Amino acid sequence: MPLKKILRTLEKIDNLQNRIIKNSFGSICIAPCLCGASLFGYEDEFTTEKICLKTIAWLFGMRDLNNRSDYIFDSIPKKFFTQDFFFKLLDADSNTFQYLPKTRELCFYAVEKNGRTLEFIPESMKTQEICLLAVTNDCLALEYVPDKYKTEELCTAAVRQKAFTIKYVPEHLRTKELCLLAVEIIGNALEYVPEKFKIPEICNTAIRKNGLALKYVPEHLKTPELCCAAVENRAHALEYVPEHLKTPGICSSLLRQCSIRQNGEALKFVPNHIKTIDFCIALVKNSNSALGYVPPEIVEQVLEAVR
């Protein structure tokens, strides 16, 4: 190689390494081009493993990476494509796993770093052992576990970590006990409870946890008492109260709840025939946002009273 070419390449590599050290964001931008960065243009013998790793890690941190990854990997000298290099890539950013060869060792290492990388493991390589490891690492990995490996114990462990994972539990494993556990953690998990288990006990538990779970309660179970409890828990639950149950009593519960939570916007769910001057004044005093939902014909009177 001509001396001038060697010197030019060394100068580029030296500048590149300086940027690696000096970049205030802790990352680099290498040879800007169509994909945002690339190692094209650097002689293979001067491209180091460190530069490759930092380039890929930086690029995978870009929000607009989209489908540029193939181009990025094409620019990496093939001499670095070893299992040890792939392990280092996973250390730098586990999201690179989807573009790496799928060996047993890499698959296990990937789910140890990030359970949700289970999504990119071929179905033929998913075993009970690797699925358990993935879900233990991140319960949301349950979405990518084949149904044949979803045991009662695995699903219960996932739901204990994050109640919404119940939506990834097969129907036959959504027992009454598991559904009760889920709504005790997050009331809105009631959305994924089978209809046969939407019974008073489970619905009441969900409402106590989060009044907005009223949205998922069957209409025939929406009693005045349950609706009142929901509104007292979350004022906006009034949106899911059947019109025939929006009585002055339940709306008064809304008023009491708003006085604590400063949630005047919930007034928009109160029927107009219940929006008396006194009722509106009380809510507007607690929250100016309620003024937008006061009937036009009494706005002036409400404003005057508030002033």
ZICOR-V399985 format. One record per residue. RES is the residue in one letter. SS is DSSP state (~ for helix, > for strand, _ for the rest). OMEGA is omega in whole degrees, -180 to 180 (* if undefined). Layout:
res->[RES	RES]
ss->[SS	SS]
omega->[OMEGA	OMEGA]
//
This chain:
res->[M	P	L	K	K	I	L	R	T	L	E	K	I	D	N	L	Q	N	R	I	I	K	N	S	F	G	S	I	C	I	A	P	C	L	C	G	A	S	L	F	G	Y	E	D	E	F	T	T	E	K	I	C	L	K	T	I	A	W	L	F	G	M	R	D	L	N	N	R	S	D	Y	I	F	D	S	I	P	K	K	F	F	T	Q	D	F	F	F	K	L	L	D	A	D	S	N	T	F	Q	Y	L	P	K	T	R	E	L	C	F	Y	A	V	E	K	N	G	R	T	L	E	F	I	P	E	S	M	K	T	Q	E	I	C	L	L	A	V	T	N	D	C	L	A	L	E	Y	V	P	D	K	Y	K	T	E	E	L	C	T	A	A	V	R	Q	K	A	F	T	I	K	Y	V	P	E	H	L	R	T	K	E	L	C	L	L	A	V	E	I	I	G	N	A	L	E	Y	V	P	E	K	F	K	I	P	E	I	C	N	T	A	I	R	K	N	G	L	A	L	K	Y	V	P	E	H	L	K	T	P	E	L	C	C	A	A	V	E	N	R	A	H	A	L	E	Y	V	P	E	H	L	K	T	P	G	I	C	S	S	L	L	R	Q	C	S	I	R	Q	N	G	E	A	L	K	F	V	P	N	H	I	K	T	I	D	F	C	I	A	L	V	K	N	S	N	S	A	L	G	Y	V	P	P	E	I	V	E	Q	V	L	E	A	V	R]
ss->[_	_	~	~	~	~	~	~	~	~	~	~	~	~	~	~	~	~	~	~	~	~	_	_	_	_	_	_	_	_	_	_	_	_	_	_	_	_	_	_	_	_	_	~	~	~	_	_	~	~	~	~	~	~	~	~	~	~	~	~	_	_	_	_	_	_	_	_	~	~	~	~	~	~	_	_	_	~	~	~	_	_	~	~	~	~	~	~	~	~	~	~	_	~	~	~	~	~	~	_	_	_	_	~	~	~	~	~	~	~	~	~	~	_	~	~	~	~	~	~	_	_	~	~	~	_	_	~	~	~	~	~	~	~	~	~	~	_	~	~	~	~	~	~	_	_	~	~	~	_	_	~	~	~	~	~	~	~	~	~	~	_	~	~	~	~	~	~	_	_	~	~	~	_	_	~	~	~	~	~	~	~	~	~	~	_	~	~	~	~	~	~	_	_	~	~	~	_	_	~	~	~	~	~	~	~	~	~	~	_	~	~	~	~	~	~	_	_	~	~	~	_	_	~	~	~	~	~	~	~	~	~	~	_	~	~	~	~	~	~	_	_	~	~	~	_	_	~	~	~	~	~	~	~	~	~	~	~	~	~	~	_	_	~	~	~	~	~	~	_	_	~	~	~	_	_	~	~	~	~	~	~	~	~	~	~	_	~	~	~	~	~	~	_	_	~	~	~	~	~	~	~	~	~	~	~	_]
omega->[180	-178	-179	-180	178	-178	179	-180	178	179	179	179	179	177	180	-179	175	179	177	-177	-169	-177	-175	-180	180	-180	-176	171	-173	174	-178	178	-174	-177	178	178	-178	173	176	178	176	179	-177	-175	179	178	-176	177	-180	-180	180	-179	-179	179	-177	180	179	-177	180	174	180	-179	-175	-179	179	-174	-176	-172	180	180	-179	-177	177	-177	179	177	-174	180	-180	-176	177	180	179	178	180	175	180	176	179	175	-178	180	-177	180	179	-174	-176	-178	-176	175	-176	173	-179	-178	180	-180	179	-179	-179	-178	172	179	-175	-176	-176	173	175	179	-172	176	180	-178	-178	-178	180	179	176	-177	-176	178	178	179	-179	-178	176	180	-180	-174	-180	176	179	179	-173	177	176	-177	-177	179	180	179	178	-179	-179	-179	179	179	180	-179	177	179	-178	-171	-176	177	177	179	178	180	178	-176	-176	178	177	-178	177	-178	-180	179	179	177	-178	-177	175	179	180	-177	-177	173	176	178	-174	176	178	-177	-177	179	175	-178	-178	-177	-177	179	178	179	179	-179	178	180	-178	-178	-179	175	176	179	-174	178	177	-175	-176	178	-180	179	176	-178	-179	-180	179	179	-180	-178	178	178	179	-176	-177	175	178	178	-174	176	178	-176	-176	179	179	-177	176	-180	-180	179	174	174	176	-179	180	-180	-180	-179	179	-172	-179	-173	-173	-179	179	178	-178	-180	179	178	-176	-177	178	-177	177	180	-178	-180	-178	179	-178	-179	-179	177	-179	-178	179	-178	180	-176	-179	-177	176	179	-175	-175	179	-179	-178	-179	179	180	-179	180	180	178	*]
//
